[in-house]
Amino acid sequence: MVPIRSMGLRHLPDIEAHLLALDPQDRYLRFGYSANDEHIRKYVGQLRFERDELFGIFNRKLELIAMAHLAFSVDPSFKSCAEFGVSVAKGARARGYGSQLFNRAVMHARNEGVNQLFIHALSENTAMLKIARKAGARIERDGSESEAHLVLPPASFDTRVIELFNEQVAITDYHLKARARRFWGFLSILQGARSDEKQPAHSE
């Protein structure tokens, strides 16, 4: 199981760095248009953590290598609906991160009372559509764009317990990586200092 944790305001720099690192084609597939740096910064600036949910996968260096955005509907008549979006760094592909983020988002959506999940994607985004089809979503294609509709079952005691457990595991994993990073950083500084001490003094 890959640790996937919820992200908050303090992760905004990580989110922005992750999205800005996407190449033009990946930005096009993620946002449905050729997003430039300004578009991405605007998107990040409009994230509302009090309303939506963002999930992330971090590597050992605490770099955000994959993330998902679960956006809940603001329309009162569609209060039980949410939209899913995902992006994975090029160097972290083919590891199933997109599917795992999708499953994590689905579980959270169910626990929040969502019964319909939507995915808007370009028809050429075969990886995203494959994830949706595997989950049993109904996909409607309209030219270059596709929309997947997935009906979610209600939450259960198991989904609530599993989500709490998985979140705790992910937070613990994140803190362990943070401690390891600080330790190796301190060790590097210490080794550098010792190396300087061993340098012979230069006489004038």
TALIN-V936431 format. One record per residue. N is the residue number from 0. RES is the residue in three letters. OMEGA is omega in degrees with one decimal (999 if undefined). BURIAL is # if it has 9 or more other C-alpha atoms within 8 Angstrom, else .. D_FIRST is the distance of its C-alpha to the first C-alpha in Angstrom with 1 decimal. Layout:
[[N;RES;OMEGA;BURIAL;D_FIRST] [N;RES;OMEGA;BURIAL;D_FIRST]]
This chain:
[[0;MET;177.6;.;0.0] [1;VAL;178.8;.;3.8] [2;PRO;178.2;#;6.3] [3;ILE;-176.8;#;8.8] [4;ARG;173.2;#;12.1] [5;SER;-179.6;#;15.5] [6;MET;-180.0;#;18.2] [7;GLY;-176.6;.;21.9] [8;LEU;-176.2;.;25.2] [9;ARG;178.7;.;24.6] [10;HIS;179.9;.;22.0] [11;LEU;178.2;#;24.7] [12;PRO;178.5;.;25.6] [13;ASP;-179.4;#;22.0] [14;ILE;-179.4;#;22.0] [15;GLU;-179.8;#;25.5] [16;ALA;179.1;.;24.8] [17;HIS;-176.8;#;21.8] [18;LEU;179.0;#;24.0] [19;LEU;180.0;#;27.1] [20;ALA;178.5;.;25.4] [21;LEU;178.5;#;24.9] [22;ASP;-175.2;.;27.7] [23;PRO;-179.8;.;30.3] [24;GLN;179.0;.;28.8] [25;ASP;175.7;#;25.3] [26;ARG;179.9;#;27.1] [27;TYR;179.8;#;29.2] [28;LEU;-177.9;#;26.3] [29;ARG;-173.9;#;24.4] [30;PHE;179.2;.;27.6] [31;GLY;176.6;#;29.8] [32;TYR;-177.7;.;32.5] [33;SER;-176.8;#;33.2] [34;ALA;174.2;#;32.0] [35;ASN;-177.1;.;33.7] [36;ASP;-179.9;.;32.8] [37;GLU;177.6;.;35.0] [38;HIS;-177.8;.;33.2] [39;ILE;179.1;#;29.8] [40;ARG;177.7;#;31.2] [41;LYS;177.5;.;32.8] [42;TYR;-179.7;.;29.6] [43;VAL;-179.5;#;27.8] [44;GLY;-178.9;.;30.9] [45;GLN;178.9;.;30.8] [46;LEU;-179.0;.;27.3] [47;ARG;-175.4;.;27.8] [48;PHE;177.6;#;25.0] [49;GLU;-178.7;.;27.1] [50;ARG;-176.3;.;26.8] [51;ASP;179.1;#;23.8] [52;GLU;176.7;#;20.1] [53;LEU;-177.7;#;18.3] [54;PHE;-177.8;#;14.6] [55;GLY;172.8;#;13.6] [56;ILE;-178.1;#;11.3] [57;PHE;176.6;#;13.2] [58;ASN;-176.2;.;13.7] [59;ARG;178.4;.;15.3] [60;LYS;-177.2;.;18.6] [61;LEU;172.6;#;17.4] [62;GLU;178.9;.;18.2] [63;LEU;-175.2;#;16.9] [64;ILE;176.9;#;15.7] [65;ALA;-179.3;#;14.6] [66;MET;177.5;#;15.7] [67;ALA;177.9;#;16.6] [68;HIS;176.3;#;19.7] [69;LEU;-176.2;#;20.3] [70;ALA;-179.5;#;24.1] [71;PHE;-177.9;#;25.9] [72;SER;177.3;#;29.4] [73;VAL;178.4;.;32.3] [74;ASP;-178.2;.;34.7] [75;PRO;-179.1;.;35.7] [76;SER;177.6;.;36.2] [77;PHE;-174.2;.;32.7] [78;LYS;-177.3;#;31.0] [79;SER;-179.8;#;28.4] [80;CYS;177.2;#;27.2] [81;ALA;179.9;#;24.7] [82;GLU;-176.0;#;23.9] [83;PHE;174.3;#;20.7] [84;GLY;-175.7;#;20.7] [85;VAL;173.9;#;18.2] [86;SER;-179.0;#;18.7] [87;VAL;178.6;#;16.9] [88;ALA;-175.3;#;18.7] [89;LYS;-178.9;.;20.4] [90;GLY;-178.3;.;19.0] [91;ALA;-178.5;#;15.4] [92;ARG;175.0;#;16.1] [93;ALA;176.8;.;15.1] [94;ARG;178.9;.;11.4] [95;GLY;-177.5;.;10.6] [96;TYR;179.2;#;10.2] [97;GLY;179.4;#;13.1] [98;SER;-178.8;.;11.8] [99;GLN;175.7;#;8.6] [100;LEU;177.8;#;11.2] [101;PHE;179.9;#;13.5] [102;ASN;178.6;.;11.7] [103;ARG;-179.9;#;11.1] [104;ALA;179.0;#;14.8] [105;VAL;180.0;#;16.0] [106;MET;179.3;#;14.8] [107;HIS;179.5;#;16.6] [108;ALA;178.0;#;19.5] [109;ARG;-178.7;#;20.0] [110;ASN;177.8;#;20.0] [111;GLU;176.9;.;22.6] [112;GLY;178.5;#;24.8] [113;VAL;177.6;#;24.3] [114;ASN;176.4;#;25.3] [115;GLN;178.7;#;25.6] [116;LEU;-178.6;#;23.3] [117;PHE;174.7;#;25.0] [118;ILE;175.1;#;24.0] [119;HIS;-177.5;#;26.9] [120;ALA;172.6;#;26.5] [121;LEU;-178.0;#;28.9] [122;SER;179.2;#;29.6] [123;GLU;178.0;.;28.8] [124;ASN;-173.8;#;25.2] [125;THR;-179.0;.;24.1] [126;ALA;-179.4;.;20.4] [127;MET;-179.5;#;20.3] [128;LEU;177.0;#;22.6] [129;LYS;177.5;.;20.6] [130;ILE;-179.1;#;17.6] [131;ALA;179.7;#;20.2] [132;ARG;-179.1;#;21.9] [133;LYS;179.8;.;18.9] [134;ALA;179.1;.;18.4] [135;GLY;-178.8;.;22.1] [136;ALA;172.9;#;23.6] [137;ARG;-175.1;.;27.3] [138;ILE;177.2;#;28.1] [139;GLU;-177.9;.;31.6] [140;ARG;177.9;#;32.9] [141;ASP;-177.8;.;35.7] [142;GLY;-176.7;.;36.8] [143;SER;-177.9;.;34.4] [144;GLU;177.9;#;32.1] [145;SER;176.7;#;29.9] [146;GLU;179.4;#;28.6] [147;ALA;178.2;#;25.9] [148;HIS;179.1;#;26.3] [149;LEU;177.0;#;23.7] [150;VAL;-177.2;.;24.8] [151;LEU;174.3;#;22.3] [152;PRO;179.4;.;22.8] [153;PRO;178.3;#;23.6] [154;ALA;177.5;#;21.2] [155;SER;176.9;.;20.9] [156;PHE;-179.4;.;20.5] [157;ASP;-178.0;.;17.1] [158;THR;-179.9;#;15.9] [159;ARG;-179.6;#;17.3] [160;VAL;-179.0;.;15.9] [161;ILE;-179.8;.;12.3] [162;GLU;178.4;#;12.8] [163;LEU;-179.8;.;14.5] [164;PHE;-178.6;.;12.0] [165;ASN;178.9;#;9.0] [166;GLU;179.4;#;11.8] [167;GLN;177.4;.;13.0] [168;VAL;-178.6;#;9.9] [169;ALA;179.4;#;9.9] [170;ILE;177.5;#;13.6] [171;THR;178.6;.;13.7] [172;ASP;-179.5;#;11.6] [173;TYR;-179.2;#;14.1] [174;HIS;178.0;.;17.0] [175;LEU;177.8;.;16.2] [176;LYS;178.9;#;16.1] [177;ALA;179.3;#;19.3] [178;ARG;179.3;.;21.0] [179;ALA;179.2;.;20.3] [180;ARG;179.1;#;21.7] [181;ARG;-179.5;.;24.7] [182;PHE;-178.5;.;25.3] [183;TRP;175.5;.;25.4] [184;GLY;178.2;.;27.5] [185;PHE;-179.4;.;29.9] [186;LEU;179.1;.;30.1] [187;SER;178.2;.;31.0] [188;ILE;-179.1;.;33.7] [189;LEU;179.3;.;35.0] [190;GLN;177.8;.;35.2] [191;GLY;179.3;.;37.0] [192;ALA;179.4;.;39.5] [193;ARG;179.1;.;40.2] [194;SER;178.6;.;40.8] [195;ASP;-179.2;.;43.3] [196;GLU;-177.2;.;45.1] [197;LYS;179.5;.;45.6] [198;GLN;179.8;.;47.3] [199;PRO;179.8;.;51.0] [200;ALA;179.6;.;53.2] [201;HIS;178.3;.;55.4] [202;SER;-179.1;.;59.1] [203;GLU;999;.;61.3]]
